[in-house]
Each structure stands twice: as C-alpha cells, then as structure tokens.
Amino acid sequence: MAPSNLGDESDGKKLALVKKNRLKDDDLKNINSPPNPRPRPLTPPFPDNKDLKLQASPTSLGWRLSLSRRYKQQSTFDQAQSPLFKCLPAEVRLLIWEHYLCSRMLHIVRPNQRKWRKSHKQIVGILCSEPRNFCPCSHHCWGPLARRPVGNCITPMDHGSYYHENSEWRFDTRRVDFVPLLQTCRRVYSETIDIIFQKSTFLFNHTDTIIDFAHTLLPQRVSMIRTLQLSFPDPGGPSWNKCCQVLALKLPGLKNLIIHLYPHVTKRLDDWLIPLHQIQHPTIFDVLLIKPWYLDPQWEKSTGLVDAPFQFSIADVERRGFFENY
C-alpha cells in the first residue's frame, strides 16, 4: 500500500501545480485584457448619486489588483470656493462659455498628412477666419480657388484637407483645442460640453468628412448639432447617399442646414437632389447649385424638386481658368 500512497501524493502535487499554473495564466489574461468600461456617467455625479463603485475582476489576482480602488466612491466638488461659480450666476457663465467656444465657425477637415503628420482618417477642427455671413463656398480659408460664379460666391478647389503650405496661402489655420477647458473640472465640463455642439456652426467640404465625423463622436453629441454647412463638388454616388443618411438619422437636432454644390461632371440633377429628401427636420434648409457654364439648360429639369424639403436655387459660373487671381 505504500507505493500506492506515494503515487497518490505525487499525483496530488502535480494536480496542484497544474491548477496553480492555470490560475497564473488566467490572471495574466485578466491583466492584459482591456479594462471594464468605467461606470462613471458623462455628467457629474453630484451628492445624490455618488455611490457608484468600480467593478472587480473575477480572478484572484485581478481582485487583489483592484482591491484598493473597487470600493472607491466617486465624488464631485461643487467648486463653491471658486469665484467663477460662487459669484457669477449660471446664465452669465453660459454666455461666457458660448462666446469663448462658439464665436468663430469650425471647419471640420481630414488634415493634410504632410502638414499635420497624421492619418487622413483623423478629424480635425480648424477655427474659421471668415465672417459668418459668407456663404460656405466663399471661404478663402478652405484653400485654392477653383472658379468664380456670378456674384460674390467663390468656390474652392479642395478635397477635404487644408493646403496652406504654399507662400501665397497664408491663412490662420490653428487647430481648435477645447480639451484643456473641459478638463478643468467636471462642473465646467457639464456646463460647456453641450454648448460646443448646440451653438457652434460646423462647416464641411467633403461628404466623407461628415461620415467620419459622425462615427467619431458619441451619438448623443452628434445629435446635439444644430447648424451645419456643406460645400461639396461632384455630389452623387454611394458617398453622397450615405452622407444624406447620416444627416437624416444621426443629426435629429439639426435646425439650420446650408448645402452648396458645385459639380464638375454632368450627371443627372435627380441623382443629387432626391437623396436630400431623407432630411426632413431642419427648419432652414437651403440648397444652392453652382452650375458650370458647360452644362445644357435642359439639365436643370429635375423631379427631385417635387415636394422637396429644401429651398433650391442655381447660380451660374463664369467661364474662367482655375487658380485665377481673385
């Protein structure tokens, strides 16, 4: 019976060693795995709801590593010691935030990789240097000019990026950075985050930028956007249809939508206007078509204008060369 007992003891040690190694492997997986989403909401938990706790990991090592923080209660100071919150009423503070954050329009672009040293998939906000009464395609800060329509509407030749490295294009193209203000404290964050989206005017010059922009932000933030302007060449195709779907479904709070189209190709007008019928919620919805001089007048006939939810107008383009001095 002695050999049998020795064998049982040896097998027991081997089994314990296997279980110990397996536990270590599980713990290492837990360490390398991404952390659980933070339970903290985006709005500050004021005293009535600051009992949220971090969740503990299921394994033993994860439990030990998170022991010091899993029972940590969230707390938010009301910042009563700050003169900003102590002396100024909320309505005055909101006016200050709006003036600081929204006094200039925002160009939303996919930056030039050579200039910003980033991927074209990155979305960047640029403070606009033009007055608010300029139409979307009259902004010199977009880049080189393509052609000049009748009147004072100037269309840029660009593809959703900034090309201002040349000496003749010296515009103020500073990247906007609201993060330092938002990180001041959670009370400032709660008062300013909605203003950025509700009060700002967002300008785009490419449908792909709108699509990427909507996918980059949280849905509740995108839905707060109230004013948007788009100037875009060559509408039509899958990108155009998807952009219209994004504007219709992901921006339900949109109230002011201005679209300027300046096509380079002679596609049917219906291909551009009919997808816009999906967008029904804006109170102000204007579409301006900057018609190239080489298009036949019959091209203007379209069934896309029947029961259209937008105001439609056409501007003629003078026959001029590209990159002509303005």
C-alpha positions as CSV (number, residue, x, y, z in Angstrom):
1,M,0.0,0.0,0.0
2,A,3.0,2.3,0.5
3,P,3.7,2.7,-3.2
4,S,0.1,3.4,-3.9
5,N,0.2,6.2,-1.3
6,L,3.4,7.6,-2.7
7,G,1.8,7.6,-6.2
8,D,-1.3,9.4,-4.9
9,E,0.8,12.0,-3.2
10,S,2.8,12.6,-6.4
11,D,-0.3,12.9,-8.5
12,G,-1.8,15.3,-6.0
13,K,1.3,17.6,-6.2
14,K,1.2,17.5,-10.0
15,L,-2.5,18.4,-10.0
16,A,-1.9,21.3,-7.6
17,L,0.9,22.6,-9.7
18,V,-1.3,22.5,-12.9
19,K,-4.1,24.4,-11.1
20,K,-1.6,27.0,-9.9
21,N,-0.1,27.5,-13.4
22,R,-3.6,27.7,-14.8
23,L,-4.6,30.3,-12.2
24,K,-1.5,32.4,-13.2
25,D,-2.4,32.2,-16.9
26,D,-5.9,33.4,-16.1
27,D,-4.5,36.2,-14.0
28,L,-2.2,37.3,-16.8
29,K,-5.0,37.2,-19.3
30,N,-7.0,39.5,-16.9
31,I,-4.1,41.9,-16.7
32,N,-3.6,42.1,-20.4
33,S,-7.4,42.3,-21.2
34,P,-8.9,45.8,-21.7
35,P,-10.4,47.4,-18.6
36,N,-14.0,47.3,-17.9
37,P,-15.9,50.4,-19.1
38,R,-16.0,53.0,-16.4
39,P,-19.4,53.2,-14.7
40,R,-19.0,56.9,-14.3
41,P,-21.5,58.8,-16.4
42,L,-20.6,61.8,-18.5
43,T,-22.5,64.2,-16.3
44,P,-21.1,64.8,-12.8
45,P,-22.4,62.6,-10.0
46,F,-23.5,65.2,-7.5
47,P,-24.1,64.2,-3.9
48,D,-27.3,62.4,-4.6
49,N,-25.7,59.7,-6.8
50,K,-22.1,59.4,-6.0
51,D,-22.3,55.8,-4.7
52,L,-21.2,54.2,-8.0
53,K,-18.4,51.7,-7.5
54,L,-15.9,50.2,-9.8
55,Q,-16.5,46.5,-10.7
56,A,-13.9,44.0,-9.5
57,S,-12.3,41.5,-11.9
58,P,-13.4,37.8,-11.4
59,T,-9.9,36.3,-11.0
60,S,-8.0,36.3,-7.8
61,L,-5.1,38.4,-9.0
62,G,-7.4,40.9,-10.6
63,W,-9.4,41.0,-7.4
64,R,-6.2,41.8,-5.5
65,L,-5.0,44.4,-8.0
66,S,-8.3,46.2,-7.9
67,L,-8.9,45.9,-4.2
68,S,-7.6,49.4,-3.4
69,R,-9.9,51.0,-6.0
70,R,-13.0,48.9,-6.4
71,Y,-14.7,50.3,-3.3
72,K,-13.6,53.9,-4.1
73,Q,-16.6,56.2,-4.2
74,Q,-17.0,58.9,-6.8
75,S,-17.1,62.4,-5.6
76,T,-17.6,65.7,-7.3
77,F,-16.9,69.0,-5.7
78,D,-19.4,71.7,-6.3
79,Q,-16.5,74.2,-6.7
80,A,-18.2,76.6,-4.2
81,Q,-14.8,78.1,-3.4
82,S,-14.3,79.3,-6.9
83,P,-15.3,82.9,-7.7
84,L,-16.5,81.7,-11.1
85,F,-19.2,79.6,-9.6
86,K,-19.7,81.5,-6.4
87,C,-20.1,85.0,-7.8
88,L,-21.5,84.5,-11.3
89,P,-24.9,83.1,-12.0
90,A,-25.3,80.2,-14.3
91,E,-26.8,82.3,-17.2
92,V,-23.8,84.6,-17.2
93,R,-21.4,81.7,-17.2
94,L,-23.2,80.1,-20.1
95,L,-22.8,83.3,-22.1
96,I,-19.1,83.3,-21.3
97,W,-18.7,79.7,-22.4
98,E,-20.6,80.4,-25.6
99,H,-18.6,83.4,-26.5
100,Y,-15.3,81.6,-25.9
101,L,-16.2,78.4,-27.6
102,C,-18.6,79.4,-30.4
103,S,-17.7,82.9,-31.5
104,R,-16.0,81.5,-34.6
105,M,-17.2,78.8,-37.0
106,L,-15.4,75.5,-37.1
107,H,-14.1,73.9,-40.3
108,I,-14.1,70.1,-39.8
109,V,-11.5,68.5,-42.0
110,R,-9.4,65.4,-42.6
111,P,-6.0,67.1,-42.3
112,N,-3.2,67.0,-44.9
113,Q,-0.8,64.3,-43.7
114,R,2.3,66.3,-44.7
115,K,1.2,69.3,-42.6
116,W,-0.3,67.6,-39.6
117,R,1.7,64.4,-39.7
118,K,-1.4,62.4,-39.1
119,S,-3.5,59.9,-40.9
120,H,-6.2,61.2,-43.3
121,K,-8.7,59.3,-41.1
122,Q,-8.2,61.8,-38.3
123,I,-10.8,64.5,-37.9
124,V,-9.5,68.0,-37.0
125,G,-11.4,71.2,-36.1
126,I,-10.0,74.5,-37.5
127,L,-11.1,77.9,-36.4
128,C,-12.6,79.7,-39.4
129,S,-11.1,83.1,-40.3
130,E,-14.1,84.3,-42.4
131,P,-17.2,86.3,-41.3
132,R,-20.3,84.4,-40.5
133,N,-22.3,86.0,-43.4
134,F,-20.0,84.3,-46.0
135,C,-21.6,81.5,-47.9
136,P,-20.0,78.1,-47.4
137,C,-18.1,78.0,-50.7
138,S,-16.8,81.6,-50.4
139,H,-14.4,80.8,-47.6
140,H,-10.8,81.5,-48.7
141,C,-9.6,79.6,-45.7
142,W,-10.6,76.4,-47.4
143,G,-7.8,76.6,-49.8
144,P,-7.1,77.4,-53.5
145,L,-9.9,78.7,-55.6
146,A,-11.4,76.7,-58.5
147,R,-13.7,79.2,-60.2
148,R,-15.9,82.2,-59.6
149,P,-19.7,82.1,-60.1
150,V,-21.7,85.2,-60.9
151,G,-21.9,87.4,-57.8
152,N,-19.7,87.1,-54.8
153,C,-19.8,83.3,-54.4
154,I,-16.3,81.8,-54.7
155,T,-15.9,78.1,-54.8
156,P,-12.7,76.4,-53.5
157,M,-11.0,73.5,-55.2
158,D,-10.2,71.1,-52.5
159,H,-10.7,67.6,-51.3
160,G,-11.5,67.9,-47.6
161,S,-8.0,68.9,-46.4
162,Y,-6.0,72.1,-45.9
163,Y,-3.3,73.0,-48.4
164,H,-1.7,76.1,-47.0
165,E,2.0,75.3,-47.1
166,N,2.4,77.5,-50.2
167,S,3.6,81.0,-49.6
168,E,0.6,82.5,-51.4
169,W,-1.8,80.8,-49.0
170,R,-1.1,82.1,-45.5
171,F,-4.3,81.7,-43.6
172,D,-4.8,81.3,-39.9
173,T,-5.4,77.5,-39.6
174,R,-5.0,76.9,-35.9
175,R,-6.4,73.6,-34.7
176,V,-9.1,74.2,-32.1
177,D,-8.5,72.6,-28.7
178,F,-11.3,72.7,-26.2
179,V,-9.8,69.8,-24.1
180,P,-7.9,72.0,-21.6
181,L,-11.1,73.9,-20.6
182,L,-13.2,70.7,-20.5
183,Q,-10.6,69.1,-18.2
184,T,-10.6,72.0,-15.7
185,C,-13.2,70.3,-13.6
186,R,-16.3,68.2,-14.1
187,R,-18.6,71.1,-13.4
188,V,-17.0,73.1,-16.2
189,Y,-17.3,70.1,-18.4
190,S,-21.0,69.7,-17.7
191,E,-21.7,73.3,-18.5
192,T,-19.7,73.5,-21.7
193,I,-19.9,70.2,-23.5
194,D,-23.5,70.7,-24.8
195,I,-22.7,74.3,-25.8
196,I,-19.9,73.2,-28.2
197,F,-22.3,71.2,-30.3
198,Q,-25.5,73.2,-29.9
199,K,-24.2,76.7,-30.5
200,S,-21.3,76.1,-32.9
201,T,-21.5,76.3,-36.7
202,F,-19.8,73.3,-38.3
203,L,-18.5,73.6,-41.9
204,F,-17.6,70.7,-44.1
205,N,-16.3,70.4,-47.6
206,H,-16.5,66.7,-48.2
207,T,-19.1,64.1,-47.6
208,D,-16.6,61.5,-46.3
209,T,-15.6,64.0,-43.6
210,I,-19.2,64.2,-42.4
211,I,-19.5,60.4,-42.3
212,D,-16.2,60.0,-40.4
213,F,-17.1,62.9,-38.1
214,A,-20.5,61.3,-37.1
215,H,-18.7,58.0,-36.4
216,T,-16.0,59.6,-34.3
217,L,-18.3,61.2,-31.8
218,L,-20.7,59.8,-29.3
219,P,-24.2,59.6,-30.8
220,Q,-25.7,61.8,-28.1
221,R,-23.1,64.5,-29.0
222,V,-23.7,64.3,-32.8
223,S,-27.5,64.6,-32.2
224,M,-26.9,68.0,-30.5
225,I,-25.6,69.7,-33.6
226,R,-27.9,72.5,-34.7
227,T,-26.1,74.3,-37.5
228,L,-24.2,72.7,-40.4
229,Q,-22.9,73.9,-43.7
230,L,-21.6,71.8,-46.6
231,S,-19.9,72.9,-49.8
232,F,-19.1,69.9,-52.0
233,P,-18.0,69.2,-55.6
234,D,-19.4,66.3,-57.6
235,P,-22.3,65.0,-55.4
236,G,-23.8,61.7,-56.2
237,G,-22.7,58.1,-55.7
238,P,-22.5,55.9,-52.5
239,S,-20.7,58.6,-50.5
240,W,-23.3,61.2,-51.2
241,N,-26.2,58.9,-50.4
242,K,-24.5,57.8,-47.1
243,C,-23.9,61.4,-46.2
244,C,-27.5,62.2,-46.6
245,Q,-28.4,59.2,-44.4
246,V,-26.1,60.4,-41.7
247,L,-27.6,63.9,-41.8
248,A,-31.1,62.4,-41.7
249,L,-30.6,59.8,-39.0
250,K,-27.7,60.8,-36.8
251,L,-28.4,64.5,-36.6
252,P,-32.1,64.7,-35.5
253,G,-31.5,68.1,-33.8
254,L,-30.3,69.8,-36.9
255,K,-32.1,73.1,-37.4
256,N,-30.1,75.0,-39.9
257,L,-28.6,73.2,-43.0
258,I,-26.9,75.0,-45.9
259,I,-25.6,73.0,-48.8
260,H,-23.7,74.4,-51.8
261,L,-22.9,72.0,-54.7
262,Y,-20.5,72.8,-57.5
263,P,-20.4,69.8,-59.8
264,H,-17.6,69.1,-62.2
265,V,-19.4,66.4,-64.1
266,T,-22.7,66.4,-66.0
267,K,-24.7,63.9,-64.0
268,R,-28.5,64.0,-63.7
269,L,-29.7,66.5,-61.2
270,D,-32.0,63.9,-59.7
271,D,-29.0,61.9,-58.5
272,W,-28.1,64.8,-56.3
273,L,-31.4,66.1,-55.1
274,I,-33.5,63.0,-54.4
275,P,-31.2,61.7,-51.6
276,L,-31.7,65.1,-49.8
277,H,-35.4,64.2,-49.4
278,Q,-34.4,62.0,-46.5
279,I,-33.5,65.1,-44.4
280,Q,-36.8,66.4,-43.1
281,H,-36.1,68.0,-39.7
282,P,-34.1,71.3,-40.4
283,T,-36.2,74.5,-40.1
284,I,-33.9,76.3,-42.5
285,F,-32.7,74.0,-45.4
286,D,-31.2,75.8,-48.4
287,V,-29.5,74.1,-51.4
288,L,-27.5,76.2,-53.9
289,L,-26.3,74.6,-57.1
290,I,-23.4,76.4,-58.7
291,K,-23.9,75.4,-62.3
292,P,-20.9,75.1,-64.6
293,W,-21.1,77.1,-67.8
294,Y,-20.8,73.9,-70.0
295,L,-24.0,72.3,-68.8
296,D,-27.0,72.3,-71.1
297,P,-30.0,74.2,-69.8
298,Q,-32.2,71.1,-70.1
299,W,-30.0,69.6,-67.4
300,E,-31.8,71.8,-64.8
301,K,-35.1,69.9,-65.2
302,S,-35.5,67.5,-62.3
303,T,-38.2,65.6,-60.5
304,G,-36.1,66.0,-57.3
305,L,-37.7,69.4,-56.8
306,V,-41.2,68.0,-56.4
307,D,-42.2,68.2,-52.7
308,A,-38.6,69.0,-51.8
309,P,-38.0,69.8,-48.1
310,F,-35.4,72.4,-49.1
311,Q,-35.3,75.7,-50.8
312,F,-33.4,75.3,-54.1
313,S,-31.6,77.9,-56.2
314,I,-29.0,77.9,-59.0
315,A,-26.0,80.2,-59.6
316,D,-24.2,80.4,-62.9
317,V,-20.5,80.1,-63.2
318,E,-18.4,82.4,-65.4
319,R,-16.0,80.7,-67.8
320,R,-12.6,81.3,-66.2
321,G,-9.5,79.3,-65.6
322,F,-8.5,77.5,-62.5
323,F,-6.4,79.2,-59.8
324,E,-7.2,82.7,-61.2
325,N,-6.4,85.6,-59.0
326,Y,-9.4,86.9,-57.1
